Structure formats: structure tokens, C-alpha cells
């Protein structure tokens, strides 16, 4: 089974409170870590096709407007990213390696103004 969602991030202003909430309502353990000034709560991903994280840091502001969804960018997200601007979108963050070396990501605005991301291993 293929998932069209690869990664999702949920902004938080207080990581401990957010982690506690999700652990409580979902009955899961969320690993907390800090990296480059950002605090993270990692959702368990064993046997999951989708990886989720709660993020507290500069630029992560909770909003009723939604969370950032990262779509599966295939083997190399640049193939998809190359189509964004010709189709009326805007690239916000070009193809960039993840800090933990787990692959690459990019962010873009779609034609409606929604912020979405892509993720790929290469």
C-alpha cells in the first residue's frame, strides 16, 4: 500500500504540554529531542508509512489553518519540485537535506496559497 503522505508536523508553543496531550489521547509514547534550537516530539513510526512530529521553534506557530503535510516525493523530490512553478505554485524552500540525514525536503505554496512539503530519500 502506498501513502501519499510522508511526514506531518504539528506546531506547538509548549512542547511538553503538546507531547503530553498527544500521548494521552493516542495512548502512545512520543520521544522528545532538541536539535538546532528546535524541540521535537517524535511520533512512533514502527510499521507506519507516515512519520509525524510535534515541533516547537522559530517559525512554528500553532494555527487553526492547518498543519504542514509532506507529500511523498518519490525517489527524488526534485522531479516534482521542477513542476511547481510552471504550474502556478511557488517554491519556499528548495530541495534541502534533513538535519538528521534521513533524506531531503522542500516546501512550496500551491496555487491556492497552501503550504505543503515534499520528502524523498534522494
N, CA, C and O atoms as a GROMACS GRO file, in nm:
protein
  488
    1UNK      N    1   0.084  -0.118   0.000
    1UNK     CA    2   0.000   0.000   0.000
    1UNK      C    3   0.089   0.124   0.000
    1UNK      O    4   0.184   0.131   0.078
    2UNK      N    5   0.061   0.220  -0.084
    2UNK     CA    6   0.136   0.344  -0.094
    2UNK      C    7   0.061   0.455  -0.022
    2UNK      O    8  -0.061   0.467  -0.033
    3UNK      N    9   0.136   0.536   0.054
    3UNK     CA   10   0.078   0.650   0.122
    3UNK      C   11   0.122   0.776   0.050
    3UNK      O   12   0.239   0.789   0.014
    4UNK      N   13   0.031   0.868   0.028
    4UNK     CA   14   0.066   0.994  -0.035
    4UNK      C   15   0.117   1.095   0.067
    4UNK      O   16   0.166   1.201   0.028
    5UNK      N   17   0.108   1.065   0.195
    5UNK     CA   18   0.163   1.150   0.299
    5UNK      C   19   0.287   1.082   0.354
    5UNK      O   20   0.284   0.965   0.393
    6UNK      N   21   0.397   1.156   0.358
    6UNK     CA   22   0.524   1.103   0.406
    6UNK      C   23   0.553   1.151   0.548
    6UNK      O   24   0.584   1.070   0.635
    7UNK      N   25   0.543   1.283   0.572
    7UNK     CA   26   0.573   1.341   0.703
    7UNK      C   27   0.467   1.446   0.735
    7UNK      O   28   0.419   1.516   0.645
    8UNK      N   29   0.430   1.458   0.863
    8UNK     CA   30   0.347   1.571   0.904
    8UNK      C   31   0.407   1.634   1.029
    8UNK      O   32   0.466   1.566   1.112
    9UNK      N   33   0.392   1.768   1.040
    9UNK     CA   34   0.441   1.842   1.155
    9UNK      C   35   0.324   1.916   1.220
    9UNK      O   36   0.238   1.971   1.152
   10UNK      N   37   0.324   1.915   1.351
   10UNK     CA   38   0.223   1.987   1.427
   10UNK      C   39   0.294   2.093   1.510
   10UNK      O   40   0.370   2.059   1.600
   11UNK      N   41   0.270   2.223   1.481
   11UNK     CA   42   0.335   2.329   1.558
   11UNK      C   43   0.289   2.330   1.704
   11UNK      O   44   0.174   2.296   1.734
   12UNK      N   45   0.380   2.370   1.793
   12UNK     CA   46   0.348   2.380   1.936
   12UNK      C   47   0.419   2.500   1.996
   12UNK      O   48   0.528   2.536   1.953
   13UNK      N   49   0.356   2.562   2.096
   13UNK     CA   50   0.422   2.670   2.170
   13UNK      C   51   0.487   2.615   2.296
   13UNK      O   52   0.584   2.673   2.346
   14UNK      N   53   0.436   2.505   2.348
   14UNK     CA   54   0.495   2.438   2.464
   14UNK      C   55   0.502   2.289   2.436
   14UNK      O   56   0.401   2.218   2.444
   15UNK      N   57   0.621   2.242   2.402
   15UNK     CA   58   0.639   2.104   2.358
   15UNK      C   59   0.594   2.002   2.463
   15UNK      O   60   0.532   1.902   2.429
   16UNK      N   61   0.624   2.027   2.589
   16UNK     CA   62   0.587   1.931   2.694
   16UNK      C   63   0.436   1.915   2.702
   16UNK      O   64   0.385   1.804   2.709
   17UNK      N   65   0.365   2.026   2.698
   17UNK     CA   66   0.218   2.022   2.702
   17UNK      C   67   0.163   1.949   2.580
   17UNK      O   68   0.072   1.867   2.592
   18UNK      N   69   0.218   1.980   2.462
   18UNK     CA   70   0.170   1.917   2.339
   18UNK      C   71   0.198   1.767   2.338
   18UNK      O   72   0.111   1.687   2.301
   19UNK      N   73   0.319   1.729   2.378
   19UNK     CA   74   0.354   1.587   2.382
   19UNK      C   75   0.262   1.513   2.480
   19UNK      O   76   0.213   1.405   2.450
   20UNK      N   77   0.240   1.572   2.595
   20UNK     CA   78   0.152   1.510   2.694
   20UNK      C   79   0.012   1.490   2.637
   20UNK      O   80  -0.049   1.384   2.656
   21UNK      N   81  -0.038   1.591   2.569
   21UNK     CA   82  -0.172   1.581   2.510
   21UNK      C   83  -0.180   1.465   2.411
   21UNK      O   84  -0.270   1.381   2.422
   22UNK      N   85  -0.087   1.460   2.315
   22UNK     CA   86  -0.094   1.354   2.213
   22UNK      C   87  -0.066   1.216   2.271
   22UNK      O   88  -0.126   1.118   2.229
   23UNK      N   89   0.025   1.208   2.367
   23UNK     CA   90   0.048   1.078   2.431
   23UNK      C   91  -0.078   1.030   2.500
   23UNK      O   92  -0.114   0.912   2.496
   24UNK      N   93  -0.146   1.124   2.564
   24UNK     CA   94  -0.268   1.089   2.639
   24UNK      C   95  -0.382   1.047   2.549
   24UNK      O   96  -0.445   0.944   2.572
   25UNK      N   97  -0.410   1.126   2.448
   25UNK     CA   98  -0.526   1.094   2.365
   25UNK      C   99  -0.503   0.977   2.270
   25UNK      O  100  -0.597   0.907   2.232
   26UNK      N  101  -0.376   0.955   2.232
   26UNK     CA  102  -0.347   0.847   2.138
   26UNK      C  103  -0.291   0.722   2.205
   26UNK      O  104  -0.273   0.619   2.140
   27UNK      N  105  -0.264   0.731   2.335
   27UNK     CA  106  -0.207   0.619   2.410
   27UNK      C  107  -0.079   0.567   2.344
   27UNK      O  108  -0.066   0.448   2.315
   28UNK      N  109   0.014   0.660   2.322
   28UNK     CA  110   0.142   0.628   2.261
   28UNK      C  111   0.254   0.694   2.340
   28UNK      O  112   0.228   0.780   2.424
   29UNK      N  113   0.376   0.653   2.313
   29UNK     CA  114   0.494   0.719   2.370
   29UNK      C  115   0.557   0.803   2.261
   29UNK      O  116   0.580   0.756   2.149
   30UNK      N  117   0.586   0.928   2.293
   30UNK     CA  118   0.647   1.020   2.198
   30UNK      C  119   0.786   1.055   2.250
   30UNK      O  120   0.801   1.107   2.361
   31UNK      N  121   0.886   1.027   2.169
   31UNK     CA  122   1.024   1.057   2.205
   31UNK      C  123   1.050   1.206   2.186
   31UNK      O  124   1.018   1.262   2.081
   32UNK      N  125   1.107   1.270   2.288
   32UNK     CA  126   1.138   1.412   2.278
   32UNK      C  127   1.288   1.430   2.252
   32UNK      O  128   1.371   1.357   2.304
   33UNK      N  129   1.318   1.531   2.170
   33UNK     CA  130   1.458   1.563   2.143
   33UNK      C  131   1.469   1.711   2.107
   33UNK      O  132   1.370   1.775   2.073
   34UNK      N  133   1.590   1.763   2.114
   34UNK     CA  134   1.615   1.902   2.077
   34UNK      C  135   1.728   1.902   1.976
   34UNK      O  136   1.829   1.834   1.994
   35UNK      N  137   1.710   1.980   1.869
   35UNK     CA  138   1.811   1.985   1.764
   35UNK      C  139   1.810   2.123   1.701
   35UNK      O  140   1.706   2.170   1.657
   36UNK      N  141   1.924   2.187   1.695
   36UNK     CA  142   1.940   2.319   1.633
   36UNK      C  143   1.839   2.421   1.684
   36UNK      O  144   1.782   2.497   1.606
   37UNK      N  145   1.818   2.424   1.814
   37UNK     CA  146   1.727   2.520   1.874
   37UNK      C  147   1.580   2.486   1.862
   37UNK      O  148   1.495   2.563   1.905
   38UNK      N  149   1.550   2.372   1.805
   38UNK     CA  150   1.411   2.328   1.793
   38UNK      C  151   1.387   2.211   1.887
   38UNK      O  152   1.472   2.123   1.902
   39UNK      N  153   1.270   2.211   1.949
   39UNK     CA  154   1.229   2.100   2.034
   39UNK      C  155   1.131   2.016   1.954
   39UNK      O  156   1.041   2.068   1.887
   40UNK      N  157   1.148   1.885   1.964
   40UNK     CA  158   1.066   1.794   1.884
   40UNK      C  159   1.009   1.682   1.968
   40UNK      O  160   1.071   1.636   2.064
   41UNK      N  161   0.891   1.638   1.930
   41UNK     CA  162   0.830   1.519   1.984
   41UNK      C  163   0.804   1.426   1.867
   41UNK      O  164   0.724   1.457   1.779
   42UNK      N  165   0.871   1.312   1.864
   42UNK     CA  166   0.862   1.220   1.752
   42UNK      C  167   0.755   1.114   1.776
   42UNK      O  168   0.763   1.037   1.872
   43UNK      N  169   0.656   1.111   1.689
   43UNK     CA  170   0.554   1.007   1.696
   43UNK      C  171   0.619   0.873   1.665
   43UNK      O  172   0.712   0.867   1.584
   44UNK      N  173   0.573   0.765   1.727
   44UNK     CA  174   0.628   0.634   1.693
   44UNK      C  175   0.599   0.604   1.546
   44UNK      O  176   0.491   0.634   1.495
   45UNK      N  177   0.697   0.544   1.479
   45UNK     CA  178   0.678   0.520   1.336
   45UNK      C  179   0.698   0.374   1.295
   45UNK      O  180   0.695   0.342   1.176
   46UNK      N  181   0.718   0.287   1.393
   46UNK     CA  182   0.735   0.146   1.363
   46UNK      C  183   0.614   0.093   1.286
   46UNK      O  184   0.500   0.108   1.330
   47UNK      N  185   0.640   0.031   1.173
   47UNK     CA  186   0.536  -0.026   1.087
   47UNK      C  187   0.438   0.079   1.035
   47UNK      O  188   0.326   0.046   0.997
   48UNK      N  189   0.480   0.206   1.033
   48UNK     CA  190   0.394   0.313   0.981
   48UNK      C  191   0.452   0.363   0.849
   48UNK      O  192   0.574   0.364   0.830
   49UNK      N  193   0.366   0.404   0.760
   49UNK     CA  194   0.411   0.463   0.635
   49UNK      C  195   0.430   0.614   0.649
   49UNK      O  196   0.497   0.676   0.566
   50UNK      N  197   0.371   0.672   0.752
   50UNK     CA  198   0.376   0.816   0.773
   50UNK      C  199   0.452   0.847   0.901
   50UNK      O  200   0.433   0.779   1.002
   51UNK      N  201   0.537   0.948   0.898
   51UNK     CA  202   0.617   0.989   1.012
   51UNK      C  203   0.566   1.124   1.062
   51UNK      O  204   0.552   1.218   0.983
   52UNK      N  205   0.537   1.134   1.191
   52UNK     CA  206   0.484   1.258   1.246
   52UNK      C  207   0.569   1.314   1.357
   52UNK      O  208   0.634   1.240   1.431
   53UNK      N  209   0.568   1.447   1.368
   53UNK     CA  210   0.649   1.515   1.470
   53UNK      C  211   0.578   1.641   1.517
   53UNK      O  212   0.513   1.711   1.439
   54UNK      N  213   0.591   1.667   1.645
   54UNK     CA  214   0.544   1.792   1.703
   54UNK      C  215   0.666   1.883   1.710
   54UNK      O  216   0.772   1.840   1.754
   55UNK      N  217   0.652   2.007   1.666
   55UNK     CA  218   0.767   2.098   1.657
   55UNK      C  219   0.745   2.225   1.738
   55UNK      O  220   0.641   2.290   1.727
   56UNK      N  221   0.844   2.260   1.819
   56UNK     CA  222   0.847   2.390   1.886
   56UNK      C  223   0.977   2.459   1.848
   56UNK      O  224   1.085   2.405   1.873
   57UNK      N  225   0.968   2.575   1.789
   57UNK     CA  226   1.085   2.650   1.750
   57UNK      C  227   1.045   2.769   1.665
   57UNK      O  228   0.928   2.788   1.634
   58UNK      N  229   1.143   2.847   1.629
   58UNK     CA  230   1.118   2.966   1.549
   58UNK      C  231   1.050   2.928   1.418
   58UNK      O  232   1.095   2.838   1.347
   59UNK      N  233   0.942   2.997   1.386
   59UNK     CA  234   0.870   2.970   1.264
   59UNK      C  235   0.758   2.867   1.276
   59UNK      O  236   0.681   2.848   1.182
   60UNK      N  237   0.749   2.802   1.391
   60UNK     CA  238   0.643   2.703   1.413
   60UNK      C  239   0.538   2.765   1.505
   60UNK      O  240   0.558   2.772   1.626
   61UNK      N  241   0.429   2.811   1.447
   61UNK     CA  242   0.323   2.875   1.523
   61UNK      C  243   0.193   2.798   1.504
   61UNK      O  244   0.148   2.780   1.391
   62UNK      N  245   0.132   2.754   1.612
   62UNK     CA  246   0.005   2.685   1.600
   62UNK      C  247  -0.097   2.772   1.527
   62UNK      O  248  -0.101   2.894   1.545
   63UNK      N  249  -0.178   2.708   1.446
   63UNK     CA  250  -0.276   2.781   1.367
   63UNK      C  251  -0.396   2.692   1.340
   63UNK      O  252  -0.382   2.572   1.317
   64UNK      N  253  -0.512   2.752   1.343
   64UNK     CA  254  -0.634   2.680   1.307
   64UNK      C  255  -0.639   2.655   1.157
   64UNK      O  256  -0.730   2.588   1.108
   65UNK      N  257  -0.544   2.708   1.086
   65UNK     CA  258  -0.542   2.694   0.940
   65UNK      C  259  -0.482   2.562   0.895
   65UNK      O  260  -0.487   2.532   0.776
   66UNK      N  261  -0.427   2.484   0.985
   66UNK     CA  262  -0.381   2.351   0.946
   66UNK      C  263  -0.237   2.322   0.981
   66UNK      O  264  -0.165   2.409   1.030
   67UNK      N  265  -0.196   2.201   0.956
   67UNK     CA  266  -0.060   2.154   0.980
   67UNK      C  267   0.013   2.145   0.846
   67UNK      O  268  -0.050   2.151   0.741
   68UNK      N  269   0.143   2.130   0.851
   68UNK     CA  270   0.221   2.112   0.728
   68UNK      C  271   0.222   1.965   0.693
   68UNK      O  272   0.264   1.881   0.773
   69UNK      N  273   0.177   1.934   0.577
   69UNK     CA  274   0.176   1.796   0.529
   69UNK      C  275   0.287   1.781   0.425
   69UNK      O  276   0.295   1.858   0.330
   70UNK      N  277   0.372   1.680   0.444
   70UNK     CA  278   0.477   1.650   0.346
   70UNK      C  279   0.431   1.534   0.261
   70UNK      O  280   0.398   1.426   0.312
   71UNK      N  281   0.429   1.555   0.134
   71UNK     CA  282   0.390   1.451   0.042
   71UNK      C  283   0.512   1.368   0.004
   71UNK      O  284   0.625   1.417   0.004
   72UNK      N  285   0.487   1.244  -0.029
   72UNK     CA  286   0.594   1.154  -0.072
   72UNK      C  287   0.650   1.206  -0.204
   72UNK      O  288   0.579   1.213  -0.304
   73UNK      N  289   0.777   1.243  -0.204
   73UNK     CA  290   0.840   1.297  -0.323
   73UNK      C  291   0.900   1.193  -0.414
   73UNK      O  292   0.975   1.226  -0.506
   74UNK      N  293   0.867   1.066  -0.391
   74UNK     CA  294   0.924   0.960  -0.475
   74UNK      C  295   1.071   0.941  -0.444
   74UNK      O  296   1.115   0.970  -0.333
   75UNK      N  297   1.147   0.892  -0.541
   75UNK     CA  298   1.289   0.868  -0.520
   75UNK      C  299   1.368   0.999  -0.509
   75UNK      O  300   1.465   1.006  -0.434
   76UNK      N  301   1.326   1.101  -0.584
   76UNK     CA  302   1.395   1.231  -0.583
   76UNK      C  303   1.290   1.340  -0.599
   76UNK      O  304   1.232   1.356  -0.706
   77UNK      N  305   1.264   1.416  -0.492
   77UNK     CA  306   1.159   1.516  -0.493
   77UNK      C  307   1.180   1.628  -0.595
   77UNK      O  308   1.087   1.700  -0.628
   78UNK      N  309   1.302   1.642  -0.645
   78UNK     CA  310   1.330   1.748  -0.741
   78UNK      C  311   1.247   1.732  -0.868
   78UNK      O  312   1.213   1.832  -0.932
   79UNK      N  313   1.214   1.610  -0.904
   79UNK     CA  314   1.130   1.584  -1.022
   79UNK      C  315   0.996   1.654  -1.006
   79UNK      O  316   0.947   1.717  -1.100
   80UNK      N  317   0.935   1.644  -0.888
   80UNK     CA  318   0.807   1.709  -0.861
   80UNK      C  319   0.827   1.859  -0.844
   80UNK      O  320   0.750   1.939  -0.897
   81UNK      N  321   0.930   1.897  -0.771
   81UNK     CA  322   0.957   2.038  -0.744
   81UNK      C  323   0.975   2.118  -0.874
   81UNK      O  324   0.936   2.234  -0.882
   82UNK      N  325   1.035   2.055  -0.973
   82UNK     CA  326   1.054   2.121  -1.102
   82UNK      C  327   0.923   2.159  -1.169
   82UNK      O  328   0.921   2.244  -1.259
   83UNK      N  329   0.814   2.099  -1.128
   83UNK     CA  330   0.683   2.126  -1.189
   83UNK      C  331   0.602   2.231  -1.113
   83UNK      O  332   0.501   2.280  -1.164
   84UNK      N  333   0.645   2.267  -0.992
   84UNK     CA  334   0.567   2.356  -0.906
   84UNK      C  335   0.547   2.494  -0.969
   84UNK      O  336   0.433   2.536  -0.987
   85UNK      N  337   0.654   2.563  -1.003
   85UNK     CA  338   0.640   2.699  -1.056
   85UNK      C  339   0.577   2.704  -1.195
   85UNK      O  340   0.495   2.793  -1.220
   86UNK      N  341   0.611   2.612  -1.285
   86UNK     CA  342   0.543   2.615  -1.415
   86UNK      C  343   0.391   2.594  -1.405
   86UNK      O  344   0.316   2.636  -1.494
   87UNK      N  345   0.347   2.530  -1.299
   87UNK     CA  346   0.204   2.506  -1.280
   87UNK      C  347   0.137   2.612  -1.193
   87UNK      O  348   0.020   2.597  -1.158
   88UNK      N  349   0.210   2.720  -1.158
   88UNK     CA  350   0.149   2.830  -1.085
   88UNK      C  351   0.177   2.834  -0.937
   88UNK      O  352   0.123   2.919  -0.866
   89UNK      N  353   0.261   2.743  -0.887
   89UNK     CA  354   0.298   2.743  -0.745
   89UNK      C  355   0.423   2.824  -0.720
   89UNK      O  356   0.478   2.886  -0.812
   90UNK      N  357   0.467   2.824  -0.595
   90UNK     CA  358   0.587   2.899  -0.557
   90UNK      C  359   0.672   2.814  -0.464
   90UNK      O  360   0.621   2.760  -0.366
   91UNK      N  361   0.800   2.802  -0.493
   91UNK     CA  362   0.891   2.728  -0.408
   91UNK      C  363   0.933   2.818  -0.292
   91UNK      O  364   0.981   2.929  -0.314
   92UNK      N  365   0.914   2.769  -0.169
   92UNK     CA  366   0.951   2.844  -0.049
   92UNK      C  367   1.089   2.801  -0.001
   92UNK      O  368   1.174   2.886   0.030
   93UNK      N  369   1.111   2.671   0.007
   93UNK     CA  370   1.241   2.615   0.046
   93UNK      C  371   1.279   2.514  -0.061
   93UNK      O  372   1.207   2.417  -0.083
   94UNK      N  373   1.392   2.536  -0.129
   94UNK     CA  374   1.434   2.440  -0.232
   94UNK      C  375   1.474   2.307  -0.169
   94UNK      O  376   1.476   2.293  -0.046
   95UNK      N  377   1.506   2.211  -0.251
   95UNK     CA  378   1.550   2.080  -0.203
   95UNK      C  379   1.664   2.100  -0.103
   95UNK      O  380   1.767   2.160  -0.135
   96UNK      N  381   1.644   2.048   0.018
   96UNK     CA  382   1.737   2.070   0.128
   96UNK      C  383   1.754   1.939   0.205
   96UNK      O  384   1.656   1.869   0.231
   97UNK      N  385   1.878   1.904   0.243
   97UNK     CA  386   1.894   1.781   0.322
   97UNK      C  387   1.838   1.799   0.463
   97UNK      O  388   1.852   1.905   0.524
   98UNK      N  389   1.775   1.694   0.515
   98UNK     CA  390   1.729   1.694   0.654
   98UNK      C  391   1.852   1.696   0.746
   98UNK      O  392   1.956   1.639   0.712
   99UNK      N  393   1.839   1.760   0.860
   99UNK     CA  394   1.949   1.771   0.956
   99UNK      C  395   1.996   1.633   1.004
   99UNK      O  396   2.114   1.614   1.033
  100UNK      N  397   1.904   1.538   1.012
  100UNK     CA  398   1.940   1.405   1.061
  100UNK      C  399   1.983   1.310   0.948
  100UNK      O  400   1.996   1.189   0.970
  101UNK      N  401   2.003   1.364   0.828
  101UNK     CA  402   2.048   1.288   0.712
  101UNK      C  403   1.950   1.178   0.670
  101UNK      O  404   1.992   1.075   0.616
  102UNK      N  405   1.821   1.199   0.695
  102UNK     CA  406   1.721   1.099   0.659
  102UNK      C  407   1.664   1.120   0.519
  102UNK      O  408   1.568   1.053   0.481
  103UNK      N  409   1.722   1.210   0.443
  103UNK     CA  410   1.673   1.237   0.309
  103UNK      C  411   1.668   1.387   0.285
  103UNK      O  412   1.745   1.464   0.342
  104UNK      N  413   1.576   1.427   0.199
  104UNK     CA  414   1.564   1.566   0.158
  104UNK      C  415   1.421   1.615   0.172
  104UNK      O  416   1.326   1.536   0.173
  105UNK      N  417   1.406   1.748   0.183
  105UNK     CA  418   1.273   1.807   0.189
  105UNK      C  419   1.271   1.936   0.109
  105UNK      O  420   1.376   1.992   0.077
  106UNK      N  421   1.152   1.981   0.076
  106UNK     CA  422   1.130   2.111   0.012
  106UNK      C  423   0.991   2.157   0.054
  106UNK      O  424   0.905   2.076   0.085
  107UNK      N  425   0.970   2.288   0.054
  107UNK     CA  426   0.839   2.346   0.084
  107UNK      C  427   0.794   2.432  -0.033
  107UNK      O  428   0.876   2.497  -0.099
  108UNK      N  429   0.664   2.431  -0.058
  108UNK     CA  430   0.610   2.513  -0.167
  108UNK      C  431   0.470   2.560  -0.133
  108UNK      O  432   0.402   2.504  -0.047
  109UNK      N  433   0.428   2.663  -0.203
  109UNK     CA  434   0.288   2.709  -0.198
  109UNK      C  435   0.219   2.656  -0.321
  109UNK      O  436   0.273   2.663  -0.432
  110UNK      N  437   0.100   2.602  -0.304
  110UNK     CA  438   0.023   2.559  -0.420
  110UNK      C  439  -0.048   2.679  -0.482
  110UNK      O  440  -0.028   2.792  -0.437
  111UNK      N  441  -0.126   2.658  -0.580
  111UNK     CA  442  -0.194   2.768  -0.648
  111UNK      C  443  -0.298   2.836  -0.560
  111UNK      O  444  -0.343   2.947  -0.591
  112UNK      N  445  -0.337   2.772  -0.452
  112UNK     CA  446  -0.437   2.828  -0.360
  112UNK      C  447  -0.373   2.902  -0.244
  112UNK      O  448  -0.442   2.971  -0.169
  113UNK      N  449  -0.241   2.888  -0.229
  113UNK     CA  450  -0.172   2.951  -0.117
  113UNK      C  451  -0.148   2.858   0.000
  113UNK      O  452  -0.104   2.902   0.106
  114UNK      N  453  -0.176   2.729  -0.017
  114UNK     CA  454  -0.149   2.630   0.089
  114UNK      C  455  -0.002   2.594   0.091
  114UNK      O  456   0.060   2.573  -0.013
  115UNK      N  457   0.054   2.589   0.211
  115UNK     CA  458   0.193   2.546   0.226
  115UNK      C  459   0.197   2.394   0.240
  115UNK      O  460   0.132   2.337   0.327
  116UNK      N  461   0.274   2.332   0.154
  116UNK     CA  462   0.293   2.187   0.157
  116UNK      C  463   0.440   2.157   0.144
  116UNK      O  464   0.520   2.242   0.105
  117UNK      N  465   0.476   2.034   0.178
  117UNK     CA  466   0.614   1.992   0.165
  117UNK      C  467   0.626   1.865   0.085
  117UNK      O  468   0.528   1.796   0.059
  118UNK      N  469   0.747   1.837   0.046
  118UNK     CA  470   0.782   1.712  -0.020
  118UNK      C  471   0.896   1.648   0.057
  118UNK      O  472   0.976   1.718   0.120
  119UNK      N  473   0.904   1.516   0.053
  119UNK     CA  474   1.011   1.443   0.119
  119UNK      C  475   1.054   1.330   0.028
  119UNK      O  476   0.971   1.262  -0.033
  120UNK      N  477   1.185   1.308   0.018
  120UNK     CA  478   1.236   1.195  -0.060
  120UNK      C  479   1.371   1.150  -0.003
  120UNK      O  480   1.438   1.227   0.066
  121UNK      N  481   1.410   1.026  -0.032
  121UNK     CA  482   1.538   0.978   0.019
  121UNK      C  483   1.658   1.036  -0.054
  121UNK      O  484   1.768   1.044   0.002
  122UNK      N  485   1.638   1.078  -0.179
  122UNK     CA  486   1.748   1.132  -0.261
  122UNK      C  487   1.716   1.272  -0.310
  122UNK      O  488   1.796   1.333  -0.380
   0.00000   0.00000   0.00000
